Amino acid sequence: MSLYKIFLLLFISSQTLFLNASHFVFNTSTDKLISISNTFEDDLYTFGYTSYEAHKNIQEGYKKMFADKNSPDFDQEYVDTLEYLHIFSVAQEDILAKLLIRDPNLAVCFPLTLYMYKQIDKSEAFVSHLEPSYILESLSIKDNTLKKEFEDSLNSLDNYLENKLVTKKKMQGKKLSTTESYSTFNLTLPKQEAQRDFVDSFQDQLEKELEEKGFVIMDYIDYHQSFQDKSIEFGRYEIYRVYTFCDFTFSYKLFAKTDPSLGVYAPCRLYIYKEKKSNKLVYGVSRLTHMFRDIKMKDKALKNSIEFLENKIEAIMQNLESKKYE
């Protein structure tokens, strides 16, 4: 078939880490890190988490695309900085279903990213995810029962990481500034008997537009089908699907050339849903300027590229509104 909310910097053991995330820091070899990552998905399943597509050895993709002189994307300033980079997309689906029933736009933060990396010539490796309090505040969730269920679900994940990795956990938070975290659009659906073809045509066009504009689709998740298969209540919707996607060149500049801990905020999410008895197909996308709203960014070119990418994504979304689907 790209990124999330980033903030002030702090230094821990010579590694720059970003606020509003939990960073599990541990000493390990690359071989041991790979061994741990290979058992993650099975381990997560034992305490109620679903792991979607796992993206392993992303640093090899960077090397192939930007270090090869025969590549059209060759970067003369390419330097190996990452020994290992891996992204898991995970969710505790019974909790996620409750969140999405409350507000369909909460998909801008889900599935949750578990981000694992190790830099070359460093003894420390990192596994990171966004802090639950940060997610809850940024999405304006005020239901105390739901908040507790969500925080408890991440506590179980944190306990696993601490026990599995024998880690030291570092986490920080800060008051968030207020900006809109997503943009939404909608299309009027045809009569019931033509809706399936309409939605299929829309998704084909969406994928085509993303690919033509240089984005890589990382995951596609049909939550409605997944929840139905697992008998999880999700009666508000007839359709609920999520894409995660990124701009590979931008992620390389950010993770490999700026700071790998930024990956905890990746990738972008695009969600599509139809509520029962509604004639509207709604789609929304996370906003890059919201993701980067609280960081003091010194690199003006990088800041400009964030705004450029957001405008490119918004243009795709607006263009989809003007198409005909049959």
Order of alpha helices (4+ residues) and beta strands (2+ residues): beta-beta-beta-alpha-beta-alpha-beta-alpha-beta-beta-alpha-alpha-beta-beta-alpha-beta-alpha-beta-alpha-beta-beta-alpha-alpha
